[in-house]
Amino acid sequence: MGDSLFMMDVAGLSAAIAPCVPGFEAFAAEYGRRVEDVAEAQDCDLCVEVTPAMIACEREMADSQHYSDAYLQTLAVQRALAEELPKHGRFLMHAAVVEFGGKAYAFTAPSGTGKSTHVRLWCRTLGDTARILNGDKPFIWVPGGEHRIEAYGTPWCGKEGWNVNSHAPLAAVCVVRRAASNVCAKVDAASALDWLGPQIYMPNNTEAAFLALGLLDALMRAVPLYELSCDMTSDAVRASFEAMTGEQFDSWRVNEEGAEHAE
């Protein structure tokens, strides 16, 4: 590793990141600190040394050739971590996670469906009782046994920048679908696999991919799964909130909101 490292908290694990271009320290400032003594990396759970080849690989896969090396470096670190996380009982999920009452609720969907808009409406209508833990790429820890599955904030959080260096027990996972009416219904694991499977990062390494599938299976067995058919109004929040929390929406609602455009 290089002479300067960024020590980072990654879903309860310690990670030593050695960037090759400036910018990563500012990107992940809430999740760690810069260190000059490379000896501190000896006992880390994860180590990532970014190379120019890793950045070039991200550029080849990107949807634009105009991204900066600093931005592509963040993607390279995310990918390197996601490749290793299943070996530590964790995986990356494409979801927006909102925290309410000390519990995390994950909303997942293909990009552009409206999951970000939906969690924004949770926060606007529920006020300070809700906060967005992560807007796009949370890490999920599946510890096994009687321990609770946890959702963790990360700096990889989408264009809105919604993230908190915190975590909460995962109380439900919900797929969001656009519809003219608002209905949130519980679904079984078999029904959920088709939409939830593509929303987790699947490592290229066969062993790690096998572990990731096992973690996903454990999550689907332990955490209630829902399907939300919705528009972009607060009535959609009523549907998902009442189904997943068991609380009455009107008892917690603090703001009236109109319709929004999906993001």
PyRosetta script that sets phi, psi and omega in degrees:
from pyrosetta import init, pose_from_sequence

init()
pose = pose_from_sequence("MGDSLFMMDVAGLSAAIAPCVPGFEAFAAEYGRRVEDVAEAQDCDLCVEVTPAMIACEREMADSQHYSDAYLQTLAVQRALAEELPKHGRFLMHAAVVEFGGKAYAFTAPSGTGKSTHVRLWCRTLGDTARILNGDKPFIWVPGGEHRIEAYGTPWCGKEGWNVNSHAPLAAVCVVRRAASNVCAKVDAASALDWLGPQIYMPNNTEAAFLALGLLDALMRAVPLYELSCDMTSDAVRASFEAMTGEQFDSWRVNEEGAEHAE")
pose.set_psi(1, 163.4)
pose.set_omega(1, -177.2)
pose.set_phi(2, -72.6)
pose.set_psi(2, -176.2)
pose.set_omega(2, -177.7)
pose.set_phi(3, -77.0)
pose.set_psi(3, -20.8)
pose.set_omega(3, -178.1)
pose.set_phi(4, -127.3)
pose.set_psi(4, 133.3)
pose.set_omega(4, -176.4)
pose.set_phi(5, -126.2)
pose.set_psi(5, 156.5)
pose.set_omega(5, 171.1)
pose.set_phi(6, -112.5)
pose.set_psi(6, 117.6)
pose.set_omega(6, 179.0)
pose.set_phi(7, -90.6)
pose.set_psi(7, 124.1)
pose.set_omega(7, -167.8)
pose.set_phi(8, -129.5)
pose.set_psi(8, 140.9)
pose.set_omega(8, 172.7)
pose.set_phi(9, -85.7)
pose.set_psi(9, 123.4)
pose.set_omega(9, -178.7)
pose.set_phi(10, -126.1)
pose.set_psi(10, 93.6)
pose.set_omega(10, 177.9)
pose.set_phi(11, 52.1)
pose.set_psi(11, 46.2)
pose.set_omega(11, 178.0)
pose.set_phi(12, 85.4)
pose.set_psi(12, -1.8)
pose.set_omega(12, 176.0)
pose.set_phi(13, -104.5)
pose.set_psi(13, 157.7)
pose.set_omega(13, 175.0)
pose.set_phi(14, -98.9)
pose.set_psi(14, 134.8)
pose.set_omega(14, -179.0)
pose.set_phi(15, -131.3)
pose.set_psi(15, 134.7)
pose.set_omega(15, 175.2)
pose.set_phi(16, -102.9)
pose.set_psi(16, 119.0)
pose.set_omega(16, -177.5)
pose.set_phi(17, -111.2)
pose.set_psi(17, 126.3)
pose.set_omega(17, 176.0)
pose.set_phi(18, -112.5)
pose.set_psi(18, 95.9)
pose.set_omega(18, -179.8)
pose.set_phi(19, -70.7)
pose.set_psi(19, 158.7)
pose.set_omega(19, 174.9)
pose.set_phi(20, -111.9)
pose.set_psi(20, -9.3)
pose.set_omega(20, 172.4)
pose.set_phi(21, -134.0)
pose.set_psi(21, 155.8)
pose.set_omega(21, -179.9)
pose.set_phi(22, -65.4)
pose.set_psi(22, 158.5)
pose.set_omega(22, 171.9)
pose.set_phi(23, 121.3)
pose.set_psi(23, -24.8)
pose.set_omega(23, -175.0)
pose.set_phi(24, -69.5)
pose.set_psi(24, -35.9)
pose.set_omega(24, 179.8)
pose.set_phi(25, -59.4)
pose.set_psi(25, -43.0)
pose.set_omega(25, 178.0)
pose.set_phi(26, -68.1)
pose.set_psi(26, -38.5)
pose.set_omega(26, -179.6)
pose.set_phi(27, -60.8)
pose.set_psi(27, -42.7)
pose.set_omega(27, -173.6)
pose.set_phi(28, -112.0)
pose.set_psi(28, 28.0)
pose.set_omega(28, -172.5)
pose.set_phi(29, -57.3)
pose.set_psi(29, -34.6)
pose.set_omega(29, -177.5)
pose.set_phi(30, -75.2)
pose.set_psi(30, -7.1)
pose.set_omega(30, -173.0)
pose.set_phi(31, -114.3)
pose.set_psi(31, 4.3)
pose.set_omega(31, -179.4)
pose.set_phi(32, -179.3)
pose.set_psi(32, -159.0)
pose.set_omega(32, -176.0)
pose.set_phi(33, -153.7)
pose.set_psi(33, 154.9)
pose.set_omega(33, 176.2)
pose.set_phi(34, -82.2)
pose.set_psi(34, 140.2)
pose.set_omega(34, 176.4)
pose.set_phi(35, -130.7)
pose.set_psi(35, 149.1)
pose.set_omega(35, 179.9)
pose.set_phi(36, -99.8)
pose.set_psi(36, -22.6)
pose.set_omega(36, -177.6)
pose.set_phi(37, -91.4)
pose.set_psi(37, 107.2)
pose.set_omega(37, -177.4)
pose.set_phi(38, -66.2)
pose.set_psi(38, -14.3)
pose.set_omega(38, 178.1)
pose.set_phi(39, -63.4)
pose.set_psi(39, -23.9)
pose.set_omega(39, 179.6)
pose.set_phi(40, -65.8)
pose.set_psi(40, -17.6)
pose.set_omega(40, -178.3)
pose.set_phi(41, -84.2)
pose.set_psi(41, -7.4)
pose.set_omega(41, -172.9)
pose.set_phi(42, -62.4)
pose.set_psi(42, -35.0)
pose.set_omega(42, -176.2)
pose.set_phi(43, -103.0)
pose.set_psi(43, 14.7)
pose.set_omega(43, -179.6)
pose.set_phi(44, -71.4)
pose.set_psi(44, 150.7)
pose.set_omega(44, 177.1)
pose.set_phi(45, -74.0)
pose.set_psi(45, -33.1)
pose.set_omega(45, -175.7)
pose.set_phi(46, -135.7)
pose.set_psi(46, 144.7)
pose.set_omega(46, 176.6)
pose.set_phi(47, -134.9)
pose.set_psi(47, 132.7)
pose.set_omega(47, 177.8)
pose.set_phi(48, -131.9)
pose.set_psi(48, 119.8)
pose.set_omega(48, 173.9)
pose.set_phi(49, -110.2)
pose.set_psi(49, 108.4)
pose.set_omega(49, -176.5)
pose.set_phi(50, -75.6)
pose.set_psi(50, 136.3)
pose.set_omega(50, 178.5)
pose.set_phi(51, -120.6)
pose.set_psi(51, 159.6)
pose.set_omega(51, 175.4)
pose.set_phi(52, -57.9)
pose.set_psi(52, -32.0)
pose.set_omega(52, 178.8)
pose.set_phi(53, -65.2)
pose.set_psi(53, -35.8)
pose.set_omega(53, 177.9)
pose.set_phi(54, -66.0)
pose.set_psi(54, -40.7)
pose.set_omega(54, 178.1)
pose.set_phi(55, -66.4)
pose.set_psi(55, -41.1)
pose.set_omega(55, 178.3)
pose.set_phi(56, -62.6)
pose.set_psi(56, -37.3)
pose.set_omega(56, 178.1)
pose.set_phi(57, -64.4)
pose.set_psi(57, -42.4)
pose.set_omega(57, 177.7)
pose.set_phi(58, -63.6)
pose.set_psi(58, -36.3)
pose.set_omega(58, 179.6)
pose.set_phi(59, -64.5)
pose.set_psi(59, -39.2)
pose.set_omega(59, 179.2)
pose.set_phi(60, -64.2)
pose.set_psi(60, -33.9)
pose.set_omega(60, -178.2)
pose.set_phi(61, -87.3)
pose.set_psi(61, -14.3)
pose.set_omega(61, -174.6)
pose.set_phi(62, -71.2)
pose.set_psi(62, 156.9)
pose.set_omega(62, 179.6)
pose.set_phi(63, -85.3)
pose.set_psi(63, 1.8)
pose.set_omega(63, 176.8)
pose.set_phi(64, -147.8)
pose.set_psi(64, 144.9)
pose.set_omega(64, 177.3)
pose.set_phi(65, -92.5)
pose.set_psi(65, 7.9)
pose.set_omega(65, -174.8)
pose.set_phi(66, -103.5)
pose.set_psi(66, 4.3)
pose.set_omega(66, 178.3)
pose.set_phi(67, -70.3)
pose.set_psi(67, 146.4)
pose.set_omega(67, 179.1)
pose.set_phi(68, -74.3)
pose.set_psi(68, 158.2)
pose.set_omega(68, 175.3)
pose.set_phi(69, -60.8)
pose.set_psi(69, -35.7)
pose.set_omega(69, -179.4)
pose.set_phi(70, -62.4)
pose.set_psi(70, -43.0)
pose.set_omega(70, 178.3)
pose.set_phi(71, -66.7)
pose.set_psi(71, -44.8)
pose.set_omega(71, -179.5)
pose.set_phi(72, -64.3)
pose.set_psi(72, -30.5)
pose.set_omega(72, 176.0)
pose.set_phi(73, -63.0)
pose.set_psi(73, -39.5)
pose.set_omega(73, 177.8)
pose.set_phi(74, -62.0)
pose.set_psi(74, -37.8)
pose.set_omega(74, 178.1)
pose.set_phi(75, -67.9)
pose.set_psi(75, -37.6)
pose.set_omega(75, 179.0)
pose.set_phi(76, -64.5)
pose.set_psi(76, -40.3)
pose.set_omega(76, 177.9)
pose.set_phi(77, -67.0)
pose.set_psi(77, -43.7)
pose.set_omega(77, 177.6)
pose.set_phi(78, -56.6)
pose.set_psi(78, -46.1)
pose.set_omega(78, -178.2)
pose.set_phi(79, -64.6)
pose.set_psi(79, -43.8)
pose.set_omega(79, -179.3)
pose.set_phi(80, -62.2)
pose.set_psi(80, -41.5)
pose.set_omega(80, 177.7)
pose.set_phi(81, -66.4)
pose.set_psi(81, -45.3)
pose.set_omega(81, -178.1)
pose.set_phi(82, -62.5)
pose.set_psi(82, -29.4)
pose.set_omega(82, 177.1)
pose.set_phi(83, -66.3)
pose.set_psi(83, -31.4)
pose.set_omega(83, -174.7)
pose.set_phi(84, -98.7)
pose.set_psi(84, -22.0)
pose.set_omega(84, -172.9)
pose.set_phi(85, -56.1)
pose.set_psi(85, -41.0)
pose.set_omega(85, -179.1)
pose.set_phi(86, -57.7)
pose.set_psi(86, -26.7)
pose.set_omega(86, 177.4)
pose.set_phi(87, -68.8)
pose.set_psi(87, -13.2)
pose.set_omega(87, 179.9)
pose.set_phi(88, -116.6)
pose.set_psi(88, 19.7)
pose.set_omega(88, 176.2)
pose.set_phi(89, 76.8)
pose.set_psi(89, 24.2)
pose.set_omega(89, -176.1)
pose.set_phi(90, -135.8)
pose.set_psi(90, 159.0)
pose.set_omega(90, 173.4)
pose.set_phi(91, -152.9)
pose.set_psi(91, 163.2)
pose.set_omega(91, 178.2)
pose.set_phi(92, -93.9)
pose.set_psi(92, 134.5)
pose.set_omega(92, 178.0)
pose.set_phi(93, -120.6)
pose.set_psi(93, 141.5)
pose.set_omega(93, 171.9)
pose.set_phi(94, -86.2)
pose.set_psi(94, 103.4)
pose.set_omega(94, -175.8)
pose.set_phi(95, -165.4)
pose.set_psi(95, 160.6)
pose.set_omega(95, 168.9)
pose.set_phi(96, -108.4)
pose.set_psi(96, 128.1)
pose.set_omega(96, -174.1)
pose.set_phi(97, -115.4)
pose.set_psi(97, 125.6)
pose.set_omega(97, 176.5)
pose.set_phi(98, -112.8)
pose.set_psi(98, 139.9)
pose.set_omega(98, 179.9)
pose.set_phi(99, -105.6)
pose.set_psi(99, 131.7)
pose.set_omega(99, 177.3)
pose.set_phi(100, -144.6)
pose.set_psi(100, 132.1)
pose.set_omega(100, 177.7)
pose.set_phi(101, 59.7)
pose.set_psi(101, 32.1)
pose.set_omega(101, 179.0)
pose.set_phi(102, 76.2)
pose.set_psi(102, 10.3)
pose.set_omega(102, 179.1)
pose.set_phi(103, -125.1)
pose.set_psi(103, 152.9)
pose.set_omega(103, -178.0)
pose.set_phi(104, -103.9)
pose.set_psi(104, 138.7)
pose.set_omega(104, 177.7)
pose.set_phi(105, -125.5)
pose.set_psi(105, 118.5)
pose.set_omega(105, -175.1)
pose.set_phi(106, -100.5)
pose.set_psi(106, 130.0)
pose.set_omega(106, 176.8)
pose.set_phi(107, -114.3)
pose.set_psi(107, 123.4)
pose.set_omega(107, -178.1)
pose.set_phi(108, -125.5)
pose.set_psi(108, 152.9)
pose.set_omega(108, -179.0)
pose.set_phi(109, -178.5)
pose.set_psi(109, 159.6)
pose.set_omega(109, 172.2)
pose.set_phi(110, -58.6)
pose.set_psi(110, 149.3)
pose.set_omega(110, -179.1)
pose.set_phi(111, -55.0)
pose.set_psi(111, 136.9)
pose.set_omega(111, 178.6)
pose.set_phi(112, 92.2)
pose.set_psi(112, -3.4)
pose.set_omega(112, -178.6)
pose.set_phi(113, -76.2)
pose.set_psi(113, -35.7)
pose.set_omega(113, 178.8)
pose.set_phi(114, 129.0)
pose.set_psi(114, 16.1)
pose.set_omega(114, -179.2)
pose.set_phi(115, -66.2)
pose.set_psi(115, -38.0)
pose.set_omega(115, 178.9)
pose.set_phi(116, -66.0)
pose.set_psi(116, -41.5)
pose.set_omega(116, 177.3)
pose.set_phi(117, -62.0)
pose.set_psi(117, -38.9)
pose.set_omega(117, -177.2)
pose.set_phi(118, -66.9)
pose.set_psi(118, -44.0)
pose.set_omega(118, -179.9)
pose.set_phi(119, -71.0)
pose.set_psi(119, -30.3)
pose.set_omega(119, 173.8)
pose.set_phi(120, -62.0)
pose.set_psi(120, -40.8)
pose.set_omega(120, 177.8)
pose.set_phi(121, -65.8)
pose.set_psi(121, -34.4)
pose.set_omega(121, 174.0)
pose.set_phi(122, -56.5)
pose.set_psi(122, -49.1)
pose.set_omega(122, -176.4)
pose.set_phi(123, -68.9)
pose.set_psi(123, -37.8)
pose.set_omega(123, -179.2)
pose.set_phi(124, -69.9)
pose.set_psi(124, -39.1)
pose.set_omega(124, -177.2)
pose.set_phi(125, -84.7)
pose.set_psi(125, -26.1)
pose.set_omega(125, -177.8)
pose.set_phi(126, -100.0)
pose.set_psi(126, -7.3)
pose.set_omega(126, 176.4)
pose.set_phi(127, 66.2)
pose.set_psi(127, -143.2)
pose.set_omega(127, -174.0)
pose.set_phi(128, -72.2)
pose.set_psi(128, -6.2)
pose.set_omega(128, 178.7)
pose.set_phi(129, -76.2)
pose.set_psi(129, -11.5)
pose.set_omega(129, 179.3)
pose.set_phi(130, -126.5)
pose.set_psi(130, 146.5)
pose.set_omega(130, 173.9)
pose.set_phi(131, -146.4)
pose.set_psi(131, 153.2)
pose.set_omega(131, -179.7)
pose.set_phi(132, -89.2)
pose.set_psi(132, 117.5)
pose.set_omega(132, -179.8)
pose.set_phi(133, -75.2)
pose.set_psi(133, -40.7)
pose.set_omega(133, 176.6)
pose.set_phi(134, -158.5)
pose.set_psi(134, 140.2)
pose.set_omega(134, -174.5)
pose.set_phi(135, -93.5)
pose.set_psi(135, -7.8)
pose.set_omega(135, -174.3)
pose.set_phi(136, -155.2)
pose.set_psi(136, -43.4)
pose.set_omega(136, -172.2)
pose.set_phi(137, -134.4)
pose.set_psi(137, 70.6)
pose.set_omega(137, 175.2)
pose.set_phi(138, -74.3)
pose.set_psi(138, 158.5)
pose.set_omega(138, 169.1)
pose.set_phi(139, -99.1)
pose.set_psi(139, 140.8)
pose.set_omega(139, -179.1)
pose.set_phi(140, -116.0)
pose.set_psi(140, 129.6)
pose.set_omega(140, 177.6)
pose.set_phi(141, -107.1)
pose.set_psi(141, 124.3)
pose.set_omega(141, 178.9)
pose.set_phi(142, -114.5)
pose.set_psi(142, 88.3)
pose.set_omega(142, -171.4)
pose.set_phi(143, -74.0)
pose.set_psi(143, -18.5)
pose.set_omega(143, -179.5)
pose.set_phi(144, 84.6)
pose.set_psi(144, 171.3)
pose.set_omega(144, -179.5)
pose.set_phi(145, 64.7)
pose.set_psi(145, -141.8)
pose.set_omega(145, -178.9)
pose.set_phi(146, -89.9)
pose.set_psi(146, -0.4)
pose.set_omega(146, -178.1)
pose.set_phi(147, -73.1)
pose.set_psi(147, 148.9)
pose.set_omega(147, -178.0)
pose.set_phi(148, -78.8)
pose.set_psi(148, 143.7)
pose.set_omega(148, 173.0)
pose.set_phi(149, -73.5)
pose.set_psi(149, 135.1)
pose.set_omega(149, -174.4)
pose.set_phi(150, -119.2)
pose.set_psi(150, 142.9)
pose.set_omega(150, 172.6)
pose.set_phi(151, -105.6)
pose.set_psi(151, 132.8)
pose.set_omega(151, -176.5)
pose.set_phi(152, -117.0)
pose.set_psi(152, 139.8)
pose.set_omega(152, 170.6)
pose.set_phi(153, -70.8)
pose.set_psi(153, 151.9)
pose.set_omega(153, 176.8)
pose.set_phi(154, -142.0)
pose.set_psi(154, 162.9)
pose.set_omega(154, 176.1)
pose.set_phi(155, -75.1)
pose.set_psi(155, -8.6)
pose.set_omega(155, 175.5)
pose.set_phi(156, -87.6)
pose.set_psi(156, 94.4)
pose.set_omega(156, -162.7)
pose.set_phi(157, -135.2)
pose.set_psi(157, 13.4)
pose.set_omega(157, 178.8)
pose.set_phi(158, 86.0)
pose.set_psi(158, 175.3)
pose.set_omega(158, -173.5)
pose.set_phi(159, -67.7)
pose.set_psi(159, -22.5)
pose.set_omega(159, -179.7)
pose.set_phi(160, -74.6)
pose.set_psi(160, -22.2)
pose.set_omega(160, 179.4)
pose.set_phi(161, 78.7)
pose.set_psi(161, 21.1)
pose.set_omega(161, -177.9)
pose.set_phi(162, -80.0)
pose.set_psi(162, 112.1)
pose.set_omega(162, 175.1)
pose.set_phi(163, -162.3)
pose.set_psi(163, 150.1)
pose.set_omega(163, 176.6)
pose.set_phi(164, -136.5)
pose.set_psi(164, 134.5)
pose.set_omega(164, 176.4)
pose.set_phi(165, -78.6)
pose.set_psi(165, 77.5)
pose.set_omega(165, -177.2)
pose.set_phi(166, -155.5)
pose.set_psi(166, -179.4)
pose.set_omega(166, 178.1)
pose.set_phi(167, -153.5)
pose.set_psi(167, 162.8)
pose.set_omega(167, -179.3)
pose.set_phi(168, -155.4)
pose.set_psi(168, 151.8)
pose.set_omega(168, 177.8)
pose.set_phi(169, -63.0)
pose.set_psi(169, 135.3)
pose.set_omega(169, -177.2)
pose.set_phi(170, -78.7)
pose.set_psi(170, 114.0)
pose.set_omega(170, -175.6)
pose.set_phi(171, -94.2)
pose.set_psi(171, -23.3)
pose.set_omega(171, -179.0)
pose.set_phi(172, -167.7)
pose.set_psi(172, 154.2)
pose.set_omega(172, 172.4)
pose.set_phi(173, -125.5)
pose.set_psi(173, 133.7)
pose.set_omega(173, -174.3)
pose.set_phi(174, -134.1)
pose.set_psi(174, 132.0)
pose.set_omega(174, 172.6)
pose.set_phi(175, -90.4)
pose.set_psi(175, 137.3)
pose.set_omega(175, -178.1)
pose.set_phi(176, -104.1)
pose.set_psi(176, 130.0)
pose.set_omega(176, 176.4)
pose.set_phi(177, -129.7)
pose.set_psi(177, 141.8)
pose.set_omega(177, 178.0)
pose.set_phi(178, -75.2)
pose.set_psi(178, 137.8)
pose.set_omega(178, 179.3)
pose.set_phi(179, -158.8)
pose.set_psi(179, 167.9)
pose.set_omega(179, -179.7)
pose.set_phi(180, -80.8)
pose.set_psi(180, -23.7)
pose.set_omega(180, 179.6)
pose.set_phi(181, -121.0)
pose.set_psi(181, 168.4)
pose.set_omega(181, -173.9)
pose.set_phi(182, -114.6)
pose.set_psi(182, 111.2)
pose.set_omega(182, -179.5)
pose.set_phi(183, -140.0)
pose.set_psi(183, 131.4)
pose.set_omega(183, 176.3)
pose.set_phi(184, -123.0)
pose.set_psi(184, 118.5)
pose.set_omega(184, -175.4)
pose.set_phi(185, -128.5)
pose.set_psi(185, 145.7)
pose.set_omega(185, 177.1)
pose.set_phi(186, -72.9)
pose.set_psi(186, 142.3)
pose.set_omega(186, 179.4)
pose.set_phi(187, -128.9)
pose.set_psi(187, 159.1)
pose.set_omega(187, 179.0)
pose.set_phi(188, -88.1)
pose.set_psi(188, 170.3)
pose.set_omega(188, -175.3)
pose.set_phi(189, -62.4)
pose.set_psi(189, -39.2)
pose.set_omega(189, -179.1)
pose.set_phi(190, -61.6)
pose.set_psi(190, -40.5)
pose.set_omega(190, 179.2)
pose.set_phi(191, -70.7)
pose.set_psi(191, -29.9)
pose.set_omega(191, -175.1)
pose.set_phi(192, -81.9)
pose.set_psi(192, -22.5)
pose.set_omega(192, -171.9)
pose.set_phi(193, -59.5)
pose.set_psi(193, -39.7)
pose.set_omega(193, -176.9)
pose.set_phi(194, -61.7)
pose.set_psi(194, -36.0)
pose.set_omega(194, -179.0)
pose.set_phi(195, -95.7)
pose.set_psi(195, -25.6)
pose.set_omega(195, -178.5)
pose.set_phi(196, -84.9)
pose.set_psi(196, -35.8)
pose.set_omega(196, -179.1)
pose.set_phi(197, -53.5)
pose.set_psi(197, -48.1)
pose.set_omega(197, -179.2)
pose.set_phi(198, -68.7)
pose.set_psi(198, -9.7)
pose.set_omega(198, -176.5)
pose.set_phi(199, -95.7)
pose.set_psi(199, 4.7)
pose.set_omega(199, 173.5)
pose.set_phi(200, -109.5)
pose.set_psi(200, 152.2)
pose.set_omega(200, 179.0)
pose.set_phi(201, -76.0)
pose.set_psi(201, 124.7)
pose.set_omega(201, 179.3)
pose.set_phi(202, -103.7)
pose.set_psi(202, 112.2)
pose.set_omega(202, -177.5)
pose.set_phi(203, -61.7)
pose.set_psi(203, 153.8)
pose.set_omega(203, 175.9)
pose.set_phi(204, -73.0)
pose.set_psi(204, -30.8)
pose.set_omega(204, 178.4)
pose.set_phi(205, -69.2)
pose.set_psi(205, 129.8)
pose.set_omega(205, -175.1)
pose.set_phi(206, -61.2)
pose.set_psi(206, -43.4)
pose.set_omega(206, -179.5)
pose.set_phi(207, -63.2)
pose.set_psi(207, -46.0)
pose.set_omega(207, -179.5)
pose.set_phi(208, -66.2)
pose.set_psi(208, -36.7)
pose.set_omega(208, 177.7)
pose.set_phi(209, -64.2)
pose.set_psi(209, -41.1)
pose.set_omega(209, 177.6)
pose.set_phi(210, -61.7)
pose.set_psi(210, -42.3)
pose.set_omega(210, 178.0)
pose.set_phi(211, -64.5)
pose.set_psi(211, -40.1)
pose.set_omega(211, 179.3)
pose.set_phi(212, -61.9)
pose.set_psi(212, -41.5)
pose.set_omega(212, 177.8)
pose.set_phi(213, -63.5)
pose.set_psi(213, -37.8)
pose.set_omega(213, 176.8)
pose.set_phi(214, -65.3)
pose.set_psi(214, -38.9)
pose.set_omega(214, 177.5)
pose.set_phi(215, -66.4)
pose.set_psi(215, -39.9)
pose.set_omega(215, 177.5)
pose.set_phi(216, -63.4)
pose.set_psi(216, -42.6)
pose.set_omega(216, 178.1)
pose.set_phi(217, -60.3)
pose.set_psi(217, -43.4)
pose.set_omega(217, 179.0)
pose.set_phi(218, -63.0)
pose.set_psi(218, -40.5)
pose.set_omega(218, 178.2)
pose.set_phi(219, -61.5)
pose.set_psi(219, -46.7)
pose.set_omega(219, -176.3)
pose.set_phi(220, -67.1)
pose.set_psi(220, -23.9)
pose.set_omega(220, 177.3)
pose.set_phi(221, -81.5)
pose.set_psi(221, -27.5)
pose.set_omega(221, -171.8)
pose.set_phi(222, -101.3)
pose.set_psi(222, -26.5)
pose.set_omega(222, -173.0)
pose.set_phi(223, -112.0)
pose.set_psi(223, 132.1)
pose.set_omega(223, 176.6)
pose.set_phi(224, -59.4)
pose.set_psi(224, 139.8)
pose.set_omega(224, -177.2)
pose.set_phi(225, -117.4)
pose.set_psi(225, 139.4)
pose.set_omega(225, -175.6)
pose.set_phi(226, -134.6)
pose.set_psi(226, 157.8)
pose.set_omega(226, 170.8)
pose.set_phi(227, -123.1)
pose.set_psi(227, 123.4)
pose.set_omega(227, -179.9)
pose.set_phi(228, -108.7)
pose.set_psi(228, 116.8)
pose.set_omega(228, 170.2)
pose.set_phi(229, -98.4)
pose.set_psi(229, 123.3)
pose.set_omega(229, -168.5)
pose.set_phi(230, -156.0)
pose.set_psi(230, 163.3)
pose.set_omega(230, 166.4)
pose.set_phi(231, -100.7)
pose.set_psi(231, -165.2)
pose.set_omega(231, -176.6)
pose.set_phi(232, -109.2)
pose.set_psi(232, 49.4)
pose.set_omega(232, 179.4)
pose.set_phi(233, -124.5)
pose.set_psi(233, 171.4)
pose.set_omega(233, 179.2)
pose.set_phi(234, -66.1)
pose.set_psi(234, -18.3)
pose.set_omega(234, 174.7)
pose.set_phi(235, -64.6)
pose.set_psi(235, -28.3)
pose.set_omega(235, 175.4)
pose.set_phi(236, -68.0)
pose.set_psi(236, -38.4)
pose.set_omega(236, 176.1)
pose.set_phi(237, -63.7)
pose.set_psi(237, -41.6)
pose.set_omega(237, 177.1)
pose.set_phi(238, -55.2)
pose.set_psi(238, -46.0)
pose.set_omega(238, -177.0)
pose.set_phi(239, -63.3)
pose.set_psi(239, -50.2)
pose.set_omega(239, -176.9)
pose.set_phi(240, -72.5)
pose.set_psi(240, -40.2)
pose.set_omega(240, -177.8)
pose.set_phi(241, -62.1)
pose.set_psi(241, -49.3)
pose.set_omega(241, -176.7)
pose.set_phi(242, -68.8)
pose.set_psi(242, -37.2)
pose.set_omega(242, -180.0)
pose.set_phi(243, -67.6)
pose.set_psi(243, -43.0)
pose.set_omega(243, -171.5)
pose.set_phi(244, -88.0)
pose.set_psi(244, -33.5)
pose.set_omega(244, -177.6)
pose.set_phi(245, -95.4)
pose.set_psi(245, -23.2)
pose.set_omega(245, -175.1)
pose.set_phi(246, 78.2)
pose.set_psi(246, 5.6)
pose.set_omega(246, 179.7)
pose.set_phi(247, -96.7)
pose.set_psi(247, 160.0)
pose.set_omega(247, 174.9)
pose.set_phi(248, -84.0)
pose.set_psi(248, 123.1)
pose.set_omega(248, -176.9)
pose.set_phi(249, -57.0)
pose.set_psi(249, -44.0)
pose.set_omega(249, -176.4)
pose.set_phi(250, -66.0)
pose.set_psi(250, -20.1)
pose.set_omega(250, 177.8)
pose.set_phi(251, -75.1)
pose.set_psi(251, -19.8)
pose.set_omega(251, -176.9)
pose.set_phi(252, -114.8)
pose.set_psi(252, -15.2)
pose.set_omega(252, -176.1)
pose.set_phi(253, -66.3)
pose.set_psi(253, 133.2)
pose.set_omega(253, 179.4)
pose.set_phi(254, -120.2)
pose.set_psi(254, -17.1)
pose.set_omega(254, -177.8)
pose.set_phi(255, -134.6)
pose.set_psi(255, 148.1)
pose.set_omega(255, 171.8)
pose.set_phi(256, -92.3)
pose.set_psi(256, 137.4)
pose.set_omega(256, 179.4)
pose.set_phi(257, -134.4)
pose.set_psi(257, 144.5)
pose.set_omega(257, 174.7)
pose.set_phi(258, -92.7)
pose.set_psi(258, -163.8)
pose.set_omega(258, -177.1)
pose.set_phi(259, -76.6)
pose.set_psi(259, 154.3)
pose.set_omega(259, 175.8)
pose.set_phi(260, -130.9)
pose.set_psi(260, 165.6)
pose.set_omega(260, 174.8)
pose.set_phi(261, -86.6)
pose.set_psi(261, 142.1)
pose.set_omega(261, -179.5)
pose.set_phi(262, -66.3)
pose.set_psi(262, 145.7)
pose.set_omega(262, 175.7)
pose.set_phi(263, -132.8)
pose.dump_pdb("model.pdb")
